[in-house]
Amino acid sequence: MKILMIEDNKSVSEMMGMFFQKEKWEASFAYDGNEAVDMFNEDPDKWDMITLDLNLPGKDGMEVAKEIRKVSKTVPIIMLTARDTESDQVLGLEFGADDYVTKPFSPITLIARMKAIHRRDENMAEKLAESTPVNAEVEEADDGFDINTGFFKLNSNTREAYLNGKEIPDLTPKEFDLLKTLASKPKQVFSREQLLEQVWDYDYFGEERTVDAHIKKLRQKIEKVGPQVIETVWGVGYKFDDTGAKNKA
């Protein structure tokens, strides 16, 4: 992988540089927000992964994420932050982060997160290539949905989801994957640990709040177009249930 690590603490960068080298990853480093945006914009397609500290000189991490997302909706971003509050985590996800790791962090944990996200992106690209015939014609508007209840539709190829005929707006890659996982088995309850394994593709590291923060943002976007279809099962986890959408259609 080609990594852009945006981190003003050079000791942290040097330490992670050794771990990246061990993985045979090519890493570049930016030490302030303005430098980071410039480096990314020089060749946006170059980068396979970005790690982004929130507390940066020049432009802070939130602003950097916003600038990157203007150019690329898909490059994975993992935020590194000492801010361990839910509001900061949710805000980071809103600005386009795929995941976050709180400081101080274990380099091995960060490497595992990066591998999991990259592996999932590669698998997604392979499935998309296999499911899209060469020279395929554009499908009819109602075709191509691999989940279709009549009230909720989801197309994995176009990465679009609709509730009562209205597109759920601005879904990040992780929000889409989370929604697809839940909707693929309506009314089945998923624990946070199961969602971490299936959506983030890494073992449970005690980061339940990663799931909760993504669920919170996903619910806000769903509510822009219709009734809530993600329910909390207290003490267990979450489930998808769109039966209430029938009365709202």
Steps between C-alpha positions, in 0.01 A plus 500: 500500500592864453433681827468870573546552873397846616648546847676799658680286759815389320577237763168330427564527125847350533370216714219418255741537210692198634181297522398603147841402371468159665171452312677611179262794468611825340435786742514878463458742789340843535549699820234770469157532343594724208790277400271197521238645264769604252663155505168325451389728217823449307386146412172397669492159333840410641387435856356172628456615860517817710557525873403841629572663835232745613725746681708654221657842440385689194171320440361263762415142416130565450573764237757276330248214482245737349749613233599142416137391468436779249747322272452133592195336653663160527860522626493346850569741788582388852497784751748499787379708788552564869145633512312212656148639499208375294433844349854521360481147365165562333627828356803321359276244333279778366804657334574175322714278723453125458627419846680659794765391748543686828841597633705357652465206261680176435682501164398137456134594545527781246670269249223243553232765435676616185534145369135428569374809318732440205403133479132589503549761224684245286226241549237759412682593179529133401129438557410810301720388209350150506143628506542760224521347149728668246304746286194450719209724413354733758232318695143617539442720803331224704749224410826407664390526863636211703278597794143602416216484753272736314569775752877470516736439208877462492734462204850381584637584155395865503532530880155656523222439751140622484220518757147553366647601165734766644876455493668500841752783448878517532566151636865444580650161401474371857143627547396324180668174604341522844154559352545215252609258771198579717251508211624172354337320794192699607402472867815303583682657793871569448724559797760774482771236495338332198475832316865577572598164354271515197514869406844604624647152454708501815479325832334667793744740670253657743404771248123467526468876467622473141176318418284732711643814341440367147147389590424848633609669177325239285174553685520875449532448124216246488270738684550760228297283259268287710426311821778339702578144395793427733388400847698461819454172684607601848780296645558317173557720195311619192257369240344615172120508490316696232150373576420843641578652161192328359273740685707798386513409130 
